[in-house]
Amino acid sequence: MGHWFSRNIVEPGKLPMLLALTSFVVTFLVTRTVTRLIRAGRGPFKNVSSGGLHIHHVVPGVVLTVLGGFGAVASGRHGFGAAAFAVVFGIGAGLVLDEFALILHLDDVYWSEEGRQSVEVVVLTAALMLLPLSGFSPLGVDDVTAEERQDRVSFILTLVLNFVFILVTLVKGKLRMALIGVFVPFVALVGAVRLARPGSWWWRHFYGRRHRSRARGTVRAYRHDKRWTRVRRKVQDLIGGFQERVPGRGSGTS
């Protein structure tokens, strides 16, 4: 196990990424636990205020993210400094993205329906960070052989083609597939060839007179949302605690 860890994590310089991911996930889980306790009125935790102003945890999160980010850039991928700043960055990112919905809406929507976006962004971010740790490279570079790397034309065509798949998937309204497709080109390929989601840029500009495509796309989007929205909400409730109704309590966004 130690040999595998050294060969696959330490030597390639992936240890800072692993530490950042671990601290990111742990910080998010601890923060959610604390805010749920505050909301329920249990434990010693209280909202942080100064002069009547509620200090959200996104504030120290931004500070830690900036410090960790600049420190990581200056430290490289090896050594104690890189590991320490990676942890600082992960903690800051966990605090910031836990209140992503607040930043997006510029309102305290932590426990509202819009607040679910924070949990979704955190889960998606953790999944994307896991991909490079697992050996996936952006735009499918890991699938290119040594000979193709030496052939600049083939190498550039591979990058361009994968980027086109990602761009088409994005304008078809499939953000999650586009983001995952950055590391797994096959996902972007599937998203690019399938019908666009209703309301997307591709839908408005290319399906104007294609009534059959519009009908099929609407039905497919409805079935997809009906199948997965309930599952996604259950996961969000489990992680974020949105189902916990505590009347008469504050928002608990420390």
Secondary structure, DSSP 8 states (H G I E B T S, - for coil): -HHHHIIIIITTT-HHHHHHHHHHHHHHHHHHHHHHHHHHT-SS----EETTEE--THHHHHHHHHHHHHHHHHH-SSSHHHHHHHHHHHHHHHHHHTTHHHHHHTS--TTSSTTHHHHHHHHHHHHHHHHHHTT--GGGGGGS-HHHHHSHHHHHHHHHHHHHHHHHHHHTT-HHHHHHHTT-HHHHHHHHHS---TTSHHHHHHSSS-HHHHHHHHHHHHHHHHHHHHHHHHHHHHHH-TT---TT------
